[in-house]
């Protein structure tokens, strides 16, 4: 019997002509009936041929519910909110434009919400797909910057302060509407500036109204990582963007929350020095400095330094 729960996959895209087709291919290759889901691509001012590729793909697969729209306000939060407003599904699944969903991705999501009616949100595992291979300097503590996420080996509820990552997150549409969607004061990437944490803030608000957010390690996407693009400038934008987002988020609470966040970042910077020392002693000196640099860059963003 076909499951009565419907799911809408919302993909915000920006200049991903090289990968958006693979993301869409992974979705039409799903194990569930095509009538059980729709895909909404929200194009966020791409300057390459992302739009053309998406429209050709949609035209080539008329038997699937594939939709395309343009969102002129720059930032993932704007695009995701616009896509979600048009969604018809009971569940909203947010996936990145350079992610590849496992064949049973949507089936497992729907099955989970069927068997866990108390779930308000859900996150899954994100596996980096390094092209051509994982760099020697990459470590567990830095890999979160390229989307690596494996919260637990078992299905569990996220603890307070923990949350899914944006590349693989699901929320009931009714709950999404109840909390007002993504906070557009945390837009994501705007030009060369990143103000991140939009997913974190969304799930914090969901937890605040008493909703359970689960993690399922079997709900998997791969996240494409082009190693040649992992420059110092790129890593700085991502890490500092985390800090900028935290600055906006906690200042919206009160000044004391910001002071506490500064102290937390100071502690994490100190911990990174210890981790770097351990990597060096273990014979992995290439992993040492990037751990410290991550924390320095995030701290700069928190302090609103350029």
N, C-alpha and C positions, 0 to 999 in steps of 0.2 A: 504494500500500500504506500502510495506517495505521501511523504510527510507534509503536514499542513503548514508548517513554518516556512516562511519565505525569507530570503536573504538578499540584501542589496550590497554589492561590493563597490565602494567609492575609491577611485584612484585619482589623487591629485598629481598632475604631471607638469614638469617644467624642463624643456630641452632634453628629453630622453628618447630621441628618435632611434638611437641605437638599441634600446632595450624595451620600449613600450610594447612592441609586438610580441615579444617573448612572454611578457606579463599577461597579455590578453590570451595568448595561446594556452598558457597554463590554466586559465579559467574556463575556456571552452572545452578543455580536456578533462573536466571534473567528472567524478563518478556519479553525481546526482543528476536527476532529470533537469533538462534545460529550462523547464517551466518553474523550477524551484528557486531560480536566482536571476538577478539582473546585474549588469555592470555599468557603472556611470563613470565616465572619464571626464574629470574637470581640468581643462587645460588652463594653466595659470601664466598666460603671456609668453608662451614658448616662441623663440625666434628661429628655431630650426624647422624641419618638416615634420614635427611630431603630429600636428593636426592632420596633415595629408595622410600619414601612415595610419592614424586611428580611423579616419573616415574610409579609407580603402579597406581596412580590416572589417569594419562594421558592414560595409557593402558586400563583402565576400562571405559574410555569415548572417544572412537575413533571418535565419530561423532562431537566432539567439536574441535575447533582450539586451542589446548593447546600445548605449547612449553616449553622446558626446556633447559637451558644452564648454563655453569659454567664460572664465571668471577674470575680469580685468583688474580687480583689486589684488595686488601682489601679496602673496603669503599663503602657506598651506592651510591655515585656519579658515581664511575666506573661502578658498576653493572647496575644502571639505564640507563646510557649512552649506554652501550652495548646492553641492552634490547631494548632501543628506536631505535637504529640503525637498528635492525632487524624488527621493527614493520611495518606493512603494513597499519595501520589505518590512517584516517584523523586526529583523536584525540588521544592523549597519556594520559592515566589515570594512575597515580602512586598511588598504594595502598600498605599498609604495609602487612607483612606476618602474623601478628596477628590481622588483621582487618576482620570484617564481614560486607559485603555489604548488604544493604537493598534490597529486591527483585526487586524494581523498580529503583535501583541505576543507571544502565546504560541507561535505557529508559529515565529517567529524564535528564541525561547528554546530550544525543543525541537530545532530544526535545529542550533543552535549546539552544544549538548551532544552531539548525535549526531556532529558533525564534529570536536569537540574533547574527546575522552574524558579528556584530562589536566586539564580544568577542574574546579576544586572549587567556585568561586563565579563569579558574573557580576553586573555592574552595567550599567545602561543610561542613556540620556539622560533628563533631566527638564526639561520646558519649562514655566515658569510661565504660567498662564492668568490674567492680571490682569483683575479685574472692578472698575470698567469699563475701566481702562487702566493701563499702567505709570506710576507716579508719577515726576515729574521728578527727585526726589532719589534714585531708585534707581540703583545702579551695579553693575557686575559684582562688585565686592568685597563688597557688601552682599547681593546677590541670593541668595547661598547660604543666607541665613537664611530665605528663602521657597521653598527647594527647587531653585533653578536649578542644573543640573549638566550640564556638557558637557566631559568629561575629555579627549577626544581626537577628532579627525576620523576616525580609523581604528580598526579593531579592534586591541586591544593588551592586554598584560598590565599590570595595575596595578603601579607601582613600589613598593618598600617604603615604608611610611608613607602610602600612598594607598589608597583604598577606595571602594566604592559608597556611595550615600546610601540611607537607609531607605525612601524612597518607591518605589524601584525596585531591588530586590536579590534575587538568586537564589542558592541554595546546594543542593548535593546533600544529600538527607535523611540519607544515611549519614554524611556529614562533619559535618552539623549535630549529629547524635547523638554523634559521636565527640568533639566539643569541648564538649558539654554545653549547647548552645543559647545563648540570650541570657543575659548576666550580669544577674541580677535586682537586683544592687546598683546597677545603672544602669537604673532603671525607666522613664525618660522623664518624662512629665508626671504628677505626683501633686498633685492639688488645684491650687494656684496656683504650685507650685514645679516647675521643670523640672530634671532631672538627666539630661542627654543623653549622647550618645556610645556608645549601646548597639550600634549597627551597626558603628561604627569598631572597638570592642573585640572584637566577634565576628570581624571579618575579620582583625584583628591575630592572633588566636588561630589562625585558619585558615592564615594565612601562616606562623605559627610551626611548624606541623606539616608544612610543605613543600608546601602546596597552592597551585596557581596560581589567581589571581583575574583574570578578564578584564573588559575594558570593550568594549561593542558600541554604537556611536552610533546604530544603526538600531533598537535595542530601546527604544521610546519610550513614556513616559507624560506627559500634561499634568497639572500640579498647580494646582488652583484657588487663587487668591490674592484674597481680598476686600480691596481697598485700604483701605476704611474701617475695617478692623480692625487695620491696621498702625500702631497708636498707639505712642507712646514706651514705654508700659508693656509692650505686647506684644513689641516689639523687644527690650526689656531682658530679658524672661523668656526669650526664645529665646537671645540672646547670652550672658547670664549662665549659662543652663543648659548651654551648651557648656563654659564654664569650670568649673562645678560637677562636671560629668561627668569632665573631665580631672583635676580634683583627686582625685576618688575613684580613678580609674584608675591614676594615677601613684603615689599614696601606697600603693596596694596592691603596687606594685613595691618601692619603697624611698624614703627621704627625699631621697636625692640626685636621684632621677628627678623629684621634685617641684621641687627647687631649679632643675634644668635647665629644667623647664617654665616656671617663673617668668621665667627669663632669656629664653626663647623668646618669651613673651608681651610682655616689655618691648621686645624687638627689633621685634615686629610692631606694637606701639603706635607706636614711632618711625617705622616704615615707613608707617603710616597717615597720619601728619602730612605726610610727603613727598607721598603720593598726594593728599591733600586740597589741598595747595599746587598740585599739577599741575592738578587739576580747576579750581581757581580761575583759574589762568593760561589755561586752555583755554576760559574763558567758561562753565563749568558750576559755579558756586559752590554751587548747591543740592545737589550731590553730595558736597561737601567734608566737612561736619561729620558726616553719618551714617557715613562711613568711620571717622572717629576714635571716634565714640560706640560703634560696634560693638566696637572693640578695648578701650575703657574698660570696657564692660559685661561682656565676656568675662573681662577681668582681675579685675573685682570677684568674679565667680563663682569664679574660680580661687583667690582669696584668701578665699573663703567669706564675703564680705560680703553683707549683705541687699540 
